[in-house]
Amino acid sequence: MPGSIDCTHWVWENCPTAWRRQFTRGDHGVPIVILEAVVSQDLWFWHTLFGMSESNNELNVFGASLLFNDILQGKAPNMSYVVNRHEYNYGYYLGDGIYPEYATFVKSYTYPTDEKRKLFKLAQESARNDVERAFRVFKQK
């Protein structure tokens, strides 16, 4: 697993006046850019993308991301592993519910129904805290 993927909104305090409207969302009222990142447990940023103007939300930033280009072009390193007798060839990312249903995203159960799923949800969400912790460290002034 390369790491956890998530986005955070970053207030752009020194946004040029000419660009303010392009980067201002109505719900924020100030110019923002969205940072998409893949972060490992040691706070290493493996991938980053600051959203472009008028990206407005995480899915638009994800749509513009080059994160999966290597996989789509067959250039990604082979990371073969087997889960439940199914072989996978590429790494996976821990993500939250906003990301699409791709085999490369592992999301926790929304409503775990048994102890095994509850334990998986706790472990997955604990590991995903790495990306949130990295964002907090990155945003410190």
N, C-alpha and C positions, 0 to 999 in steps of 0.2 A: 504494500500500500504506500503510494507516494505521500499521502497525507489527507487532511480534511480540507474540503472546499467550502468557501462561504464568501459573502460580500458584506461590506460595511460602507456606510455613507460617511463621506469626509467633507466637512465644511471647508469651502475654498475661500478663506478670508481675504486673500489678495487677488481675487478674480478681477481681470481687467474689466472696466466699465462696459466696453463694447460687447463683452461675452456674457454679462450677467444674466440676461434674459434666457439665453440658451441653456444655462446651467442651473436655473432656479426652478424648483418644483413648487407647486402651489402649497403642498402640505408642509414644506420646510421653510419657505419664504426667504431663503438665503441660497446663494450658489453652492452646489454640492457636486462632487464627483463620486462615483461608486467604485470602490476598490474590490476587485475579485482576486482571491488569493487561494493557493494551495499551500498549506503549512504543515510541517511535520512536528512531532512531539517536542523536538529540541528547538522549536520556534524558527526553524529554517524555512524561508519563503522559497518554494520550488517554482512557483508560477505567480505572476501578478499581472493585472491589467486594470488600469484606471479607465473607467468608462468615458466614452466620448460625449460630446455635447448632445443634449436631448436624449440621452440613453434612458433616463428617468427611472428605470427599475432593473432589478437583478437579472431578469430573464433576457432583457435587451442586451445587457453587458455579456451575459453568457453566450448569446447568439453571435456576438462579434468576436468572441474569444478564439484564440488559436490553439487552445489547450488540446483539442483532439485532432489537429491536423496531421500529426505524425501517425496516429492510429489509422486515420482515413487514407493516408498515402502509403501505408504499409512500412513506415520507417521507424515505428516505435520499437524499443527493445522488447524482446520476448520475456515475459515474466510468467511462465506457466505455473499454474497451481490447480489443485482439484478440490472442489467443495461439493459434498453430496454426490459423488461419482460423476460430476460434470467438470470437464477441463476448461479452464479459462486461460487466455494467452496474454492478456494485458493487465496492468495494475488497476486497482480500483480506488475510488475516493469516497470518504465518508461525507455524506451530504445531508441536508435537511429536506423537508417535504417539498420545497419549491422547485427542486431540480427534476428534470424529466425522468421517465422510467427507462434509463439506459442501464445496460449490464455493468457499466463502469462506476455506477453510483450505488453505494450501500446506504440505505436509509433505515432509521429505526422504525419499529412498529408503532403505529399511532395508538392502538389499543391492544396491548399484549394480552393474550387470553390464557396463557399458562405460565408456569414458573420459568421454563426454559426461555420463552420469549421475553419475559420481564427481565431476566438476567442479561439477555442480549441487549435489550433497550438500555439498561443501565450502563453496560460496558461501552456500547457505541456512543452514547451521549457523553460519557466521561472522556472518551478519546476525542470527540468533537470539540471539547472545551479547549483543546490546544489552539485551534484557529481563533477562538474568541479571546483567549489569553494573549495570543500574538497581536491581535488588533489593539488590545488595551495597551500593550507595551509600545507598539508602533505609534499610537496616538499621544503618548505622554509628551508633555512639553518640557 
